[in-house]
């Protein structure tokens, strides 16, 4: 796997949201690549800034103490909303990876094969045999990474083994939207690919 691919995976690697297979690939590459080692060290050493929430909120409350009672509830509501936004902002700064998984969910699968796949093989995303689109933020798209070795074929089954999407081609460097898939249901993905290493992303 080349350096550009590894650098794309490093943020997820640092946040600890990669599959075990992806972690092994990154570890193996970094052991032999000084450039990627330096890039990983740079990402890991970036400072985390934490906002001091309570003190700022207390200062924001003081000017409103003299407001008449008719607007009291409006002021309290505004303060509460401001506080919630500040808290959420603090969590975003502290744990960007977890927030990204909520608003920009993505799971990855890595396939290594030395010869053409004649039969359908199961595709594991983050070491899971199935994929569940739990939130409204899933785009239900499959991306065949640009640095892969060619086009792939995918099909999707439901939890009863019924084929819900049959043999869709995902061109190299392109994405395909999986229409018809529902939220909060288990789907099992299968793949056929030419020889090589493939990184497949579900978003």
Backbone bond lengths (Angstrom), bond angles and torsions (degrees), N, CA, C in turn:
res aa  C-N    CA-C-N  psi(-1)  N-CA   C-N-CA  omega(-1)  CA-C   N-CA-C  phi
1 X - - - 1.481 - - 1.531 108.53 -
2 X 1.335 116.51 134.72 1.466 119.13 -174.64 1.527 111.99 -80.71
3 X 1.336 114.83 172.50 1.470 121.04 -174.03 1.532 112.09 -65.24
4 X 1.326 118.34 -37.02 1.466 120.20 -179.55 1.520 111.32 -60.88
5 X 1.325 116.01 -41.47 1.474 120.01 178.16 1.516 110.86 -64.70
6 X 1.335 116.66 -44.06 1.463 120.83 -179.70 1.525 110.46 -61.68
7 X 1.338 117.44 -42.95 1.475 120.55 -179.72 1.526 111.50 -63.82
8 X 1.341 117.15 -32.83 1.469 120.11 176.53 1.526 111.03 -67.32
9 X 1.343 115.67 -31.51 1.469 120.15 -177.01 1.524 112.98 -86.25
10 X 1.349 117.65 -19.02 1.472 120.84 -173.78 1.534 113.17 -57.53
11 X 1.369 120.91 -45.14 1.473 118.76 179.98 1.525 113.07 -57.54
12 X 1.349 117.11 -43.65 1.466 120.04 177.28 1.523 110.81 -67.49
13 X 1.345 116.58 -34.31 1.467 122.07 177.32 1.534 110.30 -62.67
14 X 1.336 116.59 -44.87 1.472 121.13 -179.98 1.531 110.95 -67.27
15 X 1.359 117.12 -37.37 1.468 120.55 179.84 1.516 113.01 -76.24
16 X 1.345 117.12 -8.60 1.463 120.82 177.31 1.518 114.00 74.70
17 X 1.337 118.19 29.53 1.469 120.58 -178.03 1.528 111.52 -113.47
18 X 1.343 117.22 14.26 1.463 120.96 176.75 1.525 110.08 -86.10
19 X 1.318 115.67 159.68 1.459 120.17 171.82 1.528 109.15 -72.61
20 X 1.335 115.91 163.66 1.467 120.12 -179.61 1.532 110.70 -62.38
21 X 1.337 116.16 -36.99 1.465 119.50 -179.61 1.519 110.89 -66.15
22 X 1.347 116.40 -40.53 1.470 119.91 178.39 1.522 110.43 -65.38
23 X 1.338 116.98 -41.60 1.470 121.09 178.42 1.530 110.43 -58.93
24 X 1.333 116.49 -42.69 1.466 120.08 179.83 1.533 110.84 -63.49
25 X 1.337 116.27 -40.22 1.471 119.74 178.74 1.523 111.66 -63.31
26 X 1.353 116.01 -44.12 1.458 119.79 179.14 1.526 110.89 -64.71
27 X 1.356 116.03 -45.26 1.470 120.20 179.56 1.528 110.91 -58.28
28 X 1.331 116.23 -45.53 1.461 120.26 -177.20 1.534 110.71 -64.22
29 X 1.336 116.46 -41.19 1.476 119.98 -179.71 1.532 111.29 -66.33
30 X 1.351 115.82 -44.88 1.461 120.70 -175.52 1.522 111.44 -64.28
31 X 1.339 116.71 -31.97 1.464 119.82 179.54 1.531 112.02 -62.09
32 X 1.345 116.55 -25.04 1.458 120.01 -175.15 1.526 112.85 -114.51
33 X 1.323 117.65 5.02 1.475 119.94 -175.13 1.527 110.00 -130.25
34 X 1.339 116.80 107.92 1.464 120.86 -178.81 1.531 111.29 -65.64
35 X 1.340 117.71 -36.25 1.469 121.16 -179.06 1.525 110.87 -61.50
36 X 1.315 116.48 -46.04 1.471 120.41 -179.36 1.526 111.34 -72.11
37 X 1.336 117.00 -30.43 1.470 119.74 174.34 1.526 110.00 -61.00
38 X 1.335 116.43 -46.68 1.465 120.58 179.57 1.527 111.09 -63.43
39 X 1.338 116.66 -39.13 1.476 120.26 179.60 1.531 110.07 -64.70
40 X 1.338 116.91 -42.87 1.459 120.78 178.55 1.527 110.79 -62.32
41 X 1.339 117.33 -43.65 1.462 121.01 179.27 1.524 111.17 -61.91
42 X 1.322 116.91 -38.34 1.464 121.05 179.33 1.526 110.82 -63.92
43 X 1.334 116.52 -43.81 1.469 120.84 179.70 1.528 110.41 -64.79
44 X 1.342 116.80 -42.18 1.467 120.89 -177.13 1.522 112.19 -69.43
45 X 1.345 117.39 -25.97 1.459 120.59 -176.12 1.519 113.56 -92.76
46 X 1.326 117.46 0.71 1.461 119.40 178.44 1.520 110.11 -64.71
47 X 1.330 118.18 130.21 1.470 120.53 -176.38 1.518 112.04 -69.48
48 X 1.327 115.75 150.54 1.465 122.73 175.58 1.520 108.49 -107.51
49 X 1.309 115.29 121.91 1.454 120.48 -177.70 1.521 110.08 -99.89
50 X 1.328 115.38 126.64 1.465 120.76 -178.30 1.518 108.76 -114.07
51 X 1.324 115.92 126.00 1.454 119.79 -179.75 1.525 110.95 -76.14
52 X 1.319 115.62 143.46 1.454 120.93 175.55 1.521 107.76 -86.92
53 X 1.294 115.29 94.22 1.464 120.36 -170.11 1.528 113.67 -73.84
54 X 1.327 119.71 -53.37 1.475 118.87 -171.67 1.522 114.61 -56.72
55 X 1.340 118.16 -43.16 1.461 120.66 -176.27 1.525 111.39 -64.54
56 X 1.330 117.79 -41.91 1.456 121.02 -179.58 1.522 111.06 -65.86
57 X 1.316 116.67 -40.09 1.464 119.81 179.93 1.515 110.57 -65.40
58 X 1.344 116.71 -39.93 1.465 120.44 179.60 1.530 110.72 -62.16
59 X 1.358 117.07 -41.30 1.468 119.92 179.04 1.526 111.18 -66.63
60 X 1.344 116.19 -33.13 1.464 119.30 -179.94 1.527 111.99 -70.23
61 X 1.328 117.26 -26.29 1.466 121.17 -176.76 1.524 111.66 -76.21
62 X 1.333 117.86 -35.25 1.473 121.25 -171.80 1.525 114.49 -55.79
63 X 1.345 121.39 -44.85 1.473 119.14 -177.95 1.517 114.32 -63.37
64 X 1.331 117.55 -19.05 1.458 120.42 -176.16 1.533 113.63 -89.93
65 X 1.317 118.62 -2.23 1.464 120.76 -174.47 1.517 112.84 -67.20
66 X 1.352 117.47 -24.52 1.458 120.73 -177.09 1.535 113.01 -94.21
67 X 1.307 117.59 1.84 1.460 120.38 -179.67 1.536 109.71 -71.59
68 X 1.342 116.81 141.67 1.469 120.08 -177.08 1.522 111.21 -64.73
69 X 1.331 116.44 164.59 1.457 122.89 -171.59 1.530 112.88 -67.43
70 X 1.350 117.39 -24.42 1.459 119.36 -178.18 1.523 112.37 -62.83
71 X 1.317 116.22 -30.50 1.456 119.45 -178.79 1.524 111.58 -103.89
72 X 1.307 115.77 9.80 1.465 119.88 -174.99 1.543 111.46 -59.86
73 X 1.343 116.94 -47.41 1.458 120.31 -176.74 1.532 111.22 -66.14
74 X 1.338 116.24 -36.54 1.460 119.39 178.24 1.524 110.73 -63.07
75 X 1.313 115.03 -42.17 1.468 120.22 -179.03 1.525 110.59 -65.72
76 X 1.344 116.24 -43.69 1.470 120.41 179.83 1.526 110.22 -61.11
77 X 1.334 116.68 -42.00 1.469 120.46 179.82 1.524 110.82 -63.26
78 X 1.338 116.04 -42.72 1.465 119.99 -179.92 1.522 111.28 -63.58
79 X 1.348 115.60 -40.16 1.468 119.47 178.98 1.523 110.39 -64.32
80 X 1.347 116.53 -42.61 1.463 120.78 -179.22 1.527 111.26 -61.84
81 X 1.316 116.24 -43.53 1.464 120.00 179.67 1.523 110.89 -64.58
82 X 1.336 115.39 -42.77 1.470 119.65 178.57 1.520 110.90 -61.22
83 X 1.333 115.75 -42.41 1.463 120.29 179.27 1.534 111.05 -61.84
84 X 1.338 116.54 -44.33 1.463 120.21 -179.02 1.527 111.08 -63.55
85 X 1.338 116.09 -41.41 1.461 119.42 178.59 1.525 110.91 -63.48
86 X 1.338 116.10 -40.14 1.465 120.49 179.34 1.521 111.38 -64.57
87 X 1.344 115.60 -42.29 1.469 120.27 179.21 1.518 110.54 -63.48
88 X 1.343 115.64 -46.47 1.463 119.21 179.38 1.526 110.58 -60.96
89 X 1.342 116.01 -40.65 1.457 119.53 177.35 1.516 112.29 -60.05
90 X 1.343 116.33 -38.95 1.462 120.30 177.36 1.516 111.92 -62.90
91 X 1.348 116.02 -41.75 1.462 119.44 178.58 1.522 111.55 -66.55
92 X 1.325 116.70 -35.95 1.460 119.88 177.97 1.516 110.63 -60.97
93 X 1.356 116.04 -43.52 1.466 120.42 -179.86 1.525 110.81 -65.49
94 X 1.345 116.50 -39.32 1.456 120.20 -174.96 1.512 112.88 -77.59
95 X 1.332 117.99 -33.21 1.459 119.69 -173.41 1.522 110.23 -141.95
96 X 1.310 115.42 72.62 1.458 120.84 -177.69 1.522 110.90 -62.90
97 X 1.331 117.48 -38.49 1.458 120.93 -177.43 1.512 112.70 -60.26
98 X 1.332 117.62 -44.84 1.460 120.71 -179.11 1.517 111.33 -65.86
99 X 1.340 117.12 -40.32 1.466 120.61 179.44 1.525 110.29 -66.20
100 X 1.331 116.60 -40.20 1.464 119.80 177.68 1.518 111.62 -59.05
101 X 1.337 116.26 -37.92 1.453 119.50 -179.74 1.527 112.20 -68.40
102 X 1.327 117.51 -21.90 1.459 120.96 177.07 1.525 110.51 -81.19
103 X 1.330 116.55 -52.59 1.456 120.87 -173.59 1.534 112.84 -90.17
104 X 1.329 117.26 -24.45 1.467 121.00 179.26 1.536 108.64 -132.12
105 X 1.333 117.77 64.83 1.465 120.05 -174.60 1.525 111.98 -64.27
106 X 1.330 115.55 141.74 1.460 121.29 177.24 1.519 109.20 -155.28
107 X 1.313 115.92 137.68 1.457 121.81 172.41 1.519 108.50 -128.96
108 X 1.339 115.28 148.51 1.465 120.60 -173.07 1.519 111.01 -122.50
109 X 1.317 114.57 150.11 1.458 121.72 174.28 1.521 108.02 -132.48
110 X 1.328 116.25 141.29 1.468 121.88 179.17 1.524 108.68 -120.22
111 X 1.321 115.50 129.15 1.461 121.60 -179.95 1.530 109.12 -120.06
112 X 1.333 116.49 132.93 1.461 122.49 173.61 1.525 108.25 -123.90
113 X 1.313 116.90 122.69 1.466 119.73 178.80 1.520 109.50 -141.53
114 X 1.329 116.15 142.89 1.456 121.22 -178.11 1.524 112.42 -97.48
115 X 1.331 118.02 -8.84 1.463 120.74 178.98 1.520 109.68 -148.88
116 X 1.331 115.86 165.34 1.463 120.54 179.95 1.519 110.84 -56.49
117 X 1.330 115.41 136.19 1.457 120.21 175.93 1.528 109.39 -79.18
118 X 1.316 116.67 116.32 1.460 120.71 177.52 1.527 111.35 -84.52
119 X 1.305 116.39 -30.99 1.458 121.71 -179.17 1.525 109.78 -114.14
120 X 1.330 115.97 160.88 1.461 120.77 176.65 1.527 109.92 -69.35
121 X 1.312 115.88 132.95 1.457 122.03 178.79 1.534 109.70 -115.36
122 X 1.345 118.19 141.78 1.468 119.65 179.06 1.520 111.87 -65.15
123 X 1.313 115.85 143.73 1.466 122.76 179.32 1.527 108.15 -111.37
124 X 1.331 116.56 120.98 1.465 121.22 -177.87 1.519 110.21 -103.65
125 X 1.346 115.62 125.44 1.459 121.28 176.46 1.529 108.89 -100.94
126 X 1.329 116.03 119.35 1.474 121.09 -176.20 1.524 111.05 52.00
127 X 1.344 115.68 42.97 1.470 123.59 177.01 1.521 113.30 66.44
128 X 1.319 119.21 17.27 1.460 122.14 175.24 1.520 109.96 -107.23
129 X 1.337 116.34 141.70 1.458 121.09 -179.34 1.521 112.39 -74.30
130 X 1.308 116.97 -14.86 1.454 120.57 -175.81 1.525 109.89 -134.47
131 X 1.337 114.93 168.40 1.457 121.74 179.30 1.517 108.18 -132.20
132 X 1.348 116.76 135.39 1.464 122.43 177.84 1.523 108.07 -122.66
133 X 1.328 115.91 125.31 1.465 120.46 176.06 1.529 107.49 -88.50
134 X 1.348 115.91 90.67 1.461 120.45 -168.99 1.517 114.10 -80.24
135 X 1.320 117.98 -29.72 1.461 119.94 -173.11 1.519 111.11 -121.32
136 X 1.333 114.50 169.20 1.466 120.52 179.98 1.527 111.80 -72.96
137 X 1.328 117.04 -9.39 1.464 120.28 -176.48 1.527 112.75 -83.97
138 X 1.342 117.38 -9.08 1.463 119.27 175.14 1.527 109.84 -69.61
139 X 1.323 117.37 131.47 1.464 121.67 176.90 1.527 112.08 -85.32
140 X 1.346 116.15 -14.00 1.470 122.69 -177.44 1.529 110.39 58.25
141 X 1.341 113.78 50.35 1.460 121.03 178.01 1.524 109.82 -121.50
142 X 1.326 115.66 147.59 1.458 122.97 174.56 1.527 107.69 -115.87
143 X 1.339 116.54 129.22 1.458 121.61 -178.15 1.519 110.14 -116.46
144 X 1.320 115.14 128.03 1.465 122.83 173.63 1.527 107.01 -92.65
145 X 1.330 117.49 107.19 1.456 122.95 -170.64 1.522 111.63 -54.54
146 X 1.343 116.21 142.75 1.466 122.06 -171.88 1.528 113.23 -61.82
147 X 1.326 117.76 -29.47 1.462 120.50 -177.89 1.527 112.86 -90.33
148 X 1.332 117.67 10.11 1.463 120.72 176.95 1.522 110.81 -72.25
149 X 1.343 115.35 177.48 1.457 120.69 -170.41 1.531 113.66 -95.22
150 X 1.321 118.41 7.08 1.455 119.61 178.56 1.514 112.06 154.60
151 X 1.332 115.34 -171.22 1.458 121.09 178.36 1.528 110.25 -75.86
152 X 1.337 115.79 157.50 1.463 120.99 176.85 1.528 108.93 -130.77
153 X 1.330 115.48 159.00 1.462 122.54 173.62 1.522 108.65 -110.56
154 X 1.315 116.87 137.49 1.455 122.02 178.83 1.519 109.78 -127.48
155 X 1.321 115.41 150.54 1.453 120.56 165.49 1.518 108.27 -141.30
156 X 1.327 116.37 157.57 1.462 121.67 -172.94 1.528 109.38 -128.43
157 X 1.341 115.70 135.22 1.463 121.84 176.91 1.525 109.73 -118.89
158 X 1.324 115.94 153.12 1.463 119.23 174.48 1.517 109.92 -89.59
159 X 1.334 117.10 -176.44 1.466 121.26 -174.61 1.533 112.74 -67.45
160 X 1.337 117.48 -15.64 1.466 121.54 177.50 1.522 112.31 -92.66
161 X 1.331 116.98 -0.07 1.459 120.96 -179.88 1.514 114.21 87.83
162 X 1.334 117.44 4.74 1.452 121.05 178.57 1.534 110.44 -78.62
163 X 1.317 116.90 138.67 1.464 121.14 178.18 1.527 108.71 -78.27
164 X 1.340 116.75 118.48 1.466 121.03 179.97 1.530 111.77 -102.63
165 X 1.331 117.05 -25.42 1.467 122.01 172.08 1.525 106.82 -135.02
166 X 1.325 116.66 120.11 1.455 120.78 -171.50 1.527 111.40 -109.32
167 X 1.302 116.22 118.13 1.466 125.14 170.25 1.526 113.52 48.36
168 X 1.326 115.67 70.89 1.460 120.76 174.48 1.528 108.71 -100.24
169 X 1.319 116.77 134.46 1.473 121.30 -179.30 1.529 109.56 -89.01
170 X 1.336 114.95 132.14 1.466 121.08 176.62 1.532 107.45 -113.46
171 X 1.331 118.51 103.38 1.472 120.83 -177.64 1.527 112.01 -63.97
172 X 1.307 115.35 154.75 1.463 121.60 178.25 1.527 110.08 -59.87
173 X 1.354 116.79 126.85 1.454 121.55 178.89 1.516 114.27 79.07
174 X 1.321 118.22 10.60 1.459 122.17 -177.51 1.533 111.16 -121.92
175 X 1.342 115.09 165.57 1.458 122.55 176.63 1.517 109.54 -118.64
176 X 1.325 115.47 149.82 1.468 122.09 177.34 1.519 108.06 -128.14
177 X 1.336 116.69 130.35 1.458 121.05 177.89 1.523 109.61 -85.28
178 X 1.335 115.52 131.96 1.464 121.67 -177.88 1.523 109.02 -95.91
179 X 1.306 116.67 87.21 1.459 120.79 -177.63 1.526 110.35 -74.74
180 X 1.320 115.46 146.65 1.458 120.72 176.76 1.513 114.90 96.25
181 X 1.337 118.01 -12.24 1.462 119.89 178.88 1.531 109.80 -78.59
182 X 1.329 115.94 143.09 1.460 121.73 -174.30 1.525 110.88 -105.05
183 X 1.333 114.80 159.77 1.464 120.43 175.81 1.517 110.51 -74.58
184 X 1.348 114.32 151.70 1.475 123.06 172.31 1.530 113.10 60.65
185 X 1.321 117.25 29.38 1.460 121.06 173.40 1.526 109.13 -125.15
186 X 1.349 115.41 146.61 1.452 120.20 179.96 1.534 110.33 -79.46
187 X 1.344 114.38 132.63 1.460 120.16 175.56 1.531 109.06 -127.89
188 X 1.322 114.66 138.65 1.456 121.34 -177.60 1.535 108.19 -111.96
189 X 1.332 116.02 125.67 1.451 122.19 -175.28 1.529 110.04 -102.71
190 X 1.328 115.15 141.36 1.463 121.78 175.43 1.524 108.80 -128.94
191 X 1.331 116.15 153.02 1.463 121.14 -171.44 1.519 111.13 -137.54
192 X 1.340 115.41 148.72 1.457 124.01 164.82 1.531 106.77 -126.98
193 X 1.328 116.63 134.42 1.466 119.22 -177.09 1.522 110.04 -147.11
194 X 1.341 117.30 159.31 1.458 121.04 170.95 1.527 109.47 -73.35
195 X 1.336 117.65 175.33 1.468 119.77 178.59 1.528 111.09 -61.59
196 X 1.326 116.71 146.78 1.458 121.40 175.99 1.511 112.64 134.79
197 X 1.320 114.71 -170.78 1.469 122.04 179.65 1.526 108.74 -110.72
198 X 1.332 115.70 133.75 1.452 121.05 -174.75 1.529 110.55 -130.98
199 X 1.339 114.54 133.43 1.453 121.41 171.71 1.532 107.59 -109.32
200 X 1.335 116.03 118.97 1.460 122.11 -178.03 1.533 108.10 -115.96
201 X 1.333 116.76 127.07 1.461 121.58 -179.84 1.514 110.71 -110.81
202 X 1.331 115.68 137.22 1.467 122.54 171.92 1.526 107.98 -108.87
203 X 1.336 117.08 126.75 1.455 121.21 -178.77 1.516 110.32 -130.68
